[in-house]
Amino acid sequence: QWIKPVIDMLMSGNAETVDYELKQIFSTCAEPGNYVRIVPDLRGVNPEMDDASDKNIKALLDAGDRFVDENKEILDNVANKLIHLNK
């Protein structure tokens, strides 16, 4: 059972490294606020990729709804920036 934590650390470490690098790159741009990392809190969700049980699907939907409710301003800003890119 030691392999799962190792895989999680490797995957998480890679994502954190990319996040750090992108923050550094965007900090030199005219609009550093254009980099946004969206990481919902998946508390109560089974992280197993093959868990498509009704309970887990509901937990995922609840986590998504909670994230949207808690981050409306950030999500609205991202949406507005994307809309203005196409004009």
VEXKOL-258257 format. One line per 4 residues: number of its first residue (from 1); their letters; for each residue x, y, z of N, C-alpha, C, O. Coordinates in Angstrom, 1 decimal, padded with zeros to 4 digits. Layout:
# VEXKOL-258257
NUM = a = X Y Z X Y Z X Y Z X Y Z ~ ... $
# end
This chain:
# VEXKOL-258257
1 = qwik = 000.8 -001.2 000.0 000.0 000.0 000.0 000.8 001.3 000.0 000.3 002.4 000.2 ~ 002.1 001.2 -000.2 003.0 002.3 -000.1 003.0 003.1 -001.5 003.4 004.2 -001.5 ~ 002.6 002.4 -002.6 002.7 003.0 -003.9 001.7 004.2 -004.1 002.1 005.1 -004.7 ~ 000.5 004.0 -003.5 -000.5 005.1 -003.7 000.0 006.5 -003.2 -000.1 007.5 -003.9 $
5 = pvid = 000.5 006.5 -001.9 001.0 007.8 -001.4 002.1 008.4 -002.3 002.3 009.6 -002.4 ~ 003.0 007.5 -002.8 004.1 007.9 -003.6 003.6 008.5 -004.9 004.1 009.6 -005.3 ~ 002.6 007.9 -005.5 002.1 008.4 -006.8 001.4 009.8 -006.5 001.6 010.7 -007.3 ~ 000.7 009.9 -005.4 000.0 011.1 -005.1 001.1 012.2 -004.9 000.9 013.4 -005.3 $
9 = mlms = 002.2 011.9 -004.2 003.2 012.9 -004.0 003.8 013.4 -005.3 004.1 014.5 -005.5 ~ 004.1 012.4 -006.2 004.7 012.7 -007.5 003.8 013.6 -008.3 004.2 014.6 -008.9 ~ 002.5 013.3 -008.3 001.5 014.0 -009.1 001.3 015.4 -008.5 001.3 016.4 -009.3 ~ 001.2 015.5 -007.2 001.0 016.8 -006.6 002.2 017.7 -006.7 002.1 018.9 -007.0 $
13 = gnae = 003.4 017.1 -006.6 004.6 017.8 -006.7 004.8 018.4 -008.1 005.2 019.6 -008.2 ~ 004.4 017.7 -009.1 004.5 018.2 -010.5 003.5 019.3 -010.7 003.9 020.4 -011.3 ~ 002.3 019.2 -010.2 001.3 020.3 -010.3 001.8 021.6 -009.6 001.6 022.7 -010.1 ~ 002.3 021.4 -008.4 002.8 022.6 -007.6 004.0 023.2 -008.3 004.1 024.4 -008.3 $
17 = tvdy = 004.9 022.4 -008.9 006.0 023.0 -009.7 005.5 023.8 -010.9 006.0 024.9 -011.1 ~ 004.6 023.3 -011.6 004.1 024.0 -012.8 003.4 025.3 -012.3 003.5 026.3 -013.0 ~ 002.6 025.2 -011.2 002.0 026.4 -010.7 003.0 027.4 -010.3 002.8 028.6 -010.7 ~ 004.0 027.1 -009.7 005.1 028.0 -009.3 005.7 028.6 -010.5 005.9 029.9 -010.6 $
21 = elkq = 006.1 027.8 -011.5 006.7 028.3 -012.7 005.8 029.3 -013.5 006.2 030.3 -013.9 ~ 004.5 029.0 -013.6 003.6 029.8 -014.3 003.4 031.2 -013.5 003.3 032.2 -014.2 ~ 003.3 031.1 -012.2 003.3 032.3 -011.4 004.5 033.2 -011.7 004.3 034.4 -011.9 ~ 005.6 032.6 -011.8 006.9 033.4 -012.1 006.8 034.0 -013.5 007.2 035.2 -013.7 $
25 = ifst = 006.4 033.2 -014.5 006.3 033.7 -015.8 005.3 034.9 -015.9 005.6 035.9 -016.5 ~ 004.1 034.6 -015.4 003.0 035.7 -015.5 003.4 036.9 -014.7 002.8 038.0 -015.0 ~ 004.2 036.8 -013.6 004.5 038.0 -012.8 005.4 039.0 -013.7 005.5 040.1 -013.3 ~ 005.9 038.5 -014.8 006.7 039.4 -015.6 005.9 040.0 -016.7 006.4 040.9 -017.5 $
29 = caep = 004.6 039.6 -016.8 003.7 040.1 -017.9 003.1 041.4 -017.5 003.1 041.8 -016.4 ~ 002.5 042.0 -018.5 001.8 043.3 -018.3 000.6 043.1 -017.3 000.2 044.0 -016.6 ~ 000.0 041.9 -017.4 -001.2 041.6 -016.6 -001.0 040.3 -015.9 -001.5 039.2 -016.3 ~ -000.3 040.3 -014.7 000.0 039.1 -014.0 -001.2 038.4 -013.5 -001.2 037.2 -013.2 $
33 = gnyv = -002.3 039.1 -013.3 -003.6 038.6 -012.8 -004.3 037.7 -013.8 -005.3 037.1 -013.5 ~ -003.7 037.5 -015.0 -004.3 036.6 -016.0 -004.0 035.2 -015.7 -004.7 034.3 -016.3 ~ -003.1 034.9 -014.8 -002.9 033.5 -014.4 -003.8 033.2 -013.2 -003.6 033.8 -012.1 ~ -004.7 032.2 -013.3 -005.5 031.8 -012.2 -005.5 030.3 -012.2 -005.8 029.6 -013.1 $
37 = rivp = -005.2 029.8 -011.0 -005.2 028.3 -010.8 -006.5 028.0 -010.0 -006.7 028.6 -008.9 ~ -007.3 027.2 -010.5 -008.6 026.8 -009.8 -008.4 025.4 -009.3 -008.2 024.4 -010.0 ~ -008.4 025.3 -007.9 -008.3 024.0 -007.3 -009.4 023.8 -006.3 -009.3 024.3 -005.1 ~ -010.5 023.2 -006.7 -011.6 022.9 -005.7 -011.2 022.0 -004.6 -010.4 021.1 -004.8 $
41 = dlrg = -011.7 022.2 -003.4 -011.5 021.3 -002.3 -012.5 020.1 -002.5 -013.7 020.3 -002.5 ~ -012.0 019.0 -002.5 -012.8 017.8 -002.8 -013.0 017.0 -001.5 -013.0 015.8 -001.5 ~ -013.2 017.7 -000.4 -013.5 017.0 000.9 -014.7 016.2 000.8 -015.7 016.6 000.2 ~ -014.6 015.0 001.3 -015.8 014.1 001.3 -015.9 013.3 000.0 -016.9 012.5 -000.2 $
45 = vnpe = -015.0 013.5 -000.9 -015.1 012.8 -002.2 -014.0 011.7 -002.2 -012.9 011.8 -001.8 ~ -014.4 010.5 -002.7 -013.5 009.4 -002.9 -012.6 009.7 -004.1 -013.1 009.9 -005.2 ~ -011.2 009.8 -003.9 -010.3 010.2 -004.9 -010.1 009.1 -006.0 -009.4 009.3 -007.0 ~ -010.6 007.9 -005.8 -010.4 006.8 -006.7 -011.0 007.2 -008.0 -012.2 007.5 -008.1 $
49 = mdda = -010.3 007.1 -009.1 -010.8 007.5 -010.5 -012.0 006.6 -010.9 -012.8 007.1 -011.7 ~ -012.1 005.4 -010.5 -013.1 004.5 -011.0 -014.3 004.5 -010.0 -015.2 003.6 -010.2 ~ -014.4 005.4 -009.1 -015.6 005.4 -008.2 -016.7 006.2 -008.8 -016.7 007.5 -008.6 ~ -017.6 005.6 -009.6 -018.7 006.3 -010.2 -020.0 006.0 -009.5 -021.1 006.0 -010.1 $
53 = sdkn = -019.9 005.7 -008.2 -021.1 005.4 -007.4 -021.9 006.6 -007.3 -021.4 007.8 -007.4 ~ -023.2 006.4 -007.0 -024.1 007.6 -006.9 -023.7 008.5 -005.7 -023.7 009.7 -005.8 ~ -023.2 007.9 -004.7 -022.7 008.7 -003.5 -021.5 009.5 -003.9 -021.5 010.7 -003.5 ~ -020.6 009.0 -004.6 -019.4 009.8 -005.0 -019.7 010.9 -006.0 -019.2 012.0 -006.0 $
57 = ikal = -020.6 010.5 -007.0 -021.0 011.5 -008.0 -021.7 012.7 -007.3 -021.5 013.8 -007.6 ~ -022.6 012.4 -006.3 -023.2 013.5 -005.5 -022.2 014.3 -004.8 -022.3 015.5 -004.7 ~ -021.2 013.6 -004.2 -020.2 014.3 -003.4 -019.4 015.3 -004.4 -019.0 016.4 -004.0 ~ -019.1 014.8 -005.6 -018.4 015.6 -006.6 -019.2 016.8 -007.0 -018.7 017.9 -007.1 $
61 = ldag = -020.5 016.6 -007.2 -021.4 017.7 -007.6 -021.5 018.7 -006.4 -021.5 019.9 -006.7 ~ -021.6 018.2 -005.2 -021.7 019.1 -004.0 -020.4 019.9 -003.9 -020.5 021.1 -003.6 ~ -019.3 019.3 -004.1 -018.0 020.0 -004.0 -017.9 021.0 -005.1 -017.4 022.1 -004.8 ~ -018.4 020.8 -006.3 -018.4 021.7 -007.4 -019.3 022.9 -007.0 -018.9 024.1 -007.2 $
65 = drfv = -020.5 022.6 -006.5 -021.4 023.7 -006.2 -020.8 024.6 -005.1 -020.9 025.8 -005.1 ~ -020.2 023.9 -004.1 -019.6 024.6 -002.9 -018.5 025.5 -003.4 -018.3 026.7 -003.0 ~ -017.7 025.0 -004.3 -016.5 025.8 -004.9 -017.1 027.0 -005.6 -016.5 028.1 -005.4 ~ -018.1 026.9 -006.4 -018.6 028.0 -007.2 -019.2 029.0 -006.2 -019.0 030.2 -006.4 $
69 = denk = -019.9 028.6 -005.2 -020.5 029.5 -004.2 -019.4 030.3 -003.5 -019.6 031.5 -003.2 ~ -018.3 029.6 -003.2 -017.2 030.3 -002.4 -016.3 031.1 -003.3 -015.5 031.9 -002.7 ~ -016.4 031.0 -004.6 -015.4 031.6 -005.5 -016.1 032.3 -006.6 -015.5 032.4 -007.7 ~ -017.3 032.8 -006.4 -018.0 033.5 -007.5 -017.2 034.6 -008.1 -017.2 034.8 -009.4 $
73 = eild = -016.6 035.5 -007.3 -015.9 036.6 -007.9 -014.7 036.2 -008.8 -014.6 036.8 -009.8 ~ -014.0 035.3 -008.3 -012.8 034.8 -009.1 -013.3 034.2 -010.5 -012.8 034.5 -011.5 ~ -014.4 033.3 -010.4 -014.9 032.7 -011.6 -015.5 033.7 -012.5 -015.4 033.6 -013.7 ~ -016.2 034.7 -012.0 -016.8 035.8 -012.8 -015.7 036.6 -013.5 -015.8 036.9 -014.7 $
77 = nvan = -014.6 036.8 -012.8 -013.4 037.6 -013.4 -012.8 036.7 -014.6 -012.5 037.3 -015.6 ~ -012.7 035.5 -014.4 -012.1 034.6 -015.4 -013.1 034.6 -016.6 -012.6 034.7 -017.8 ~ -014.4 034.4 -016.4 -015.4 034.4 -017.4 -015.3 035.7 -018.2 -015.4 035.7 -019.5 ~ -015.3 036.8 -017.5 -015.2 038.1 -018.2 -014.0 038.3 -019.1 -014.1 038.8 -020.2 $
81 = klih = -012.9 037.9 -018.6 -011.6 037.9 -019.4 -011.7 037.1 -020.6 -011.3 037.5 -021.7 ~ -012.3 035.9 -020.5 -012.5 035.0 -021.7 -013.5 035.6 -022.7 -013.2 035.5 -023.9 ~ -014.5 036.3 -022.2 -015.5 036.9 -023.1 -014.9 038.0 -023.8 -015.1 038.2 -025.0 ~ -014.1 038.8 -023.1 -013.4 040.0 -023.8 -012.3 039.6 -024.7 -012.0 040.4 -025.6 $
85 = lnk = -011.8 038.4 -024.6 -010.8 038.0 -025.6 -011.4 037.8 -026.9 -010.7 038.0 -028.0 ~ -012.6 037.4 -027.0 -013.3 037.2 -028.3 -013.9 038.4 -028.9 -014.5 038.3 -030.0 ~ -013.8 039.5 -028.3 -014.4 040.8 -028.8 -013.4 041.6 -029.5 -013.7 042.7 -030.1 $
# end
